[in-house]
Amino acid sequence: SQTIHQWPATLVQPVGSPLSLECTVEGTSNPNLYWYRQAAGRGLQLLFYSVGIGQISSEVPQNLSASRPQDRQFILSSKKLLLSDSGFYLCAWTRRGLNLPLHFGNGTRLTVT
Amino acid sequence: AQKITQTQPGMFVQEKEAVTLDCTYDTSDQSYGLFWYKQPSSGEMIFLIYQGSYDEQNATEGRYSLNFQKARKSANLVISASQLGDSAMYFCAMREGQDTSYGKLTFGQGTILTVHP
């Protein structure tokens, strides 16, 4: 069966510090991968998605970047965090198909102080 | 324009009763899929149910059913026989046919459901 791992679960970082969140998927190959962000009590905003190694699409211009160095690894980064980067970050994967749901990791709660 | 609209920020229901969570969507694609997710306070996202635009019958999964009204562009989630464990945030999401290969979902703002004993 497929599983998705996302870490860390919580993170407190000062403004101006770098960020690296990692997500890996097991049990499948060539998945589509996604990073979403959720502000407190709000909906999910798609940040980046990837359909293959090295292929990154950005949905929202911002202070963040994403990379996919390996087939089942997706990394979210920032060189200098802003207060507005605080939120709940969720990684997800899916196979291609109109009816196939996204499968989410457990999320990372990021607080920028 | 919002692609997914959930107009109920919060809903309350008595245990064992049924509740309907509203969702309307906006797309010009003829082919699309609609999804509902549950997010407990722990933050995990749990997939509940799927409805395709060409499905002739309303989707059902256990106590969850979807009231799909294509002409009105609505896809309301019905939870029957509510349980205390149903208390959570619920999200409606859509995948447009043009995005099938990309797979991305657009989410609504969510509805917080509270089940009272």
Interface residues (C-beta under 8 A of the other chain):
Chain A: N32 Y34 Y36 G41 R42 G43 L44 Q45 L46 Y49 V51 S57 E59 F88 L90 A92 T94 R95 R96 G97 L98 N99 L100 P101 L102 H103 F104 N106 G107 R109
Chain B: S31 Y32 G33 F35 Y37 S42 G43 E44 M45 F47 Y50 G52 F91 A93 R95 G97 T100 S101 Y102 G103 K104 L105 T106 F107 G108 Q109 G110 I112
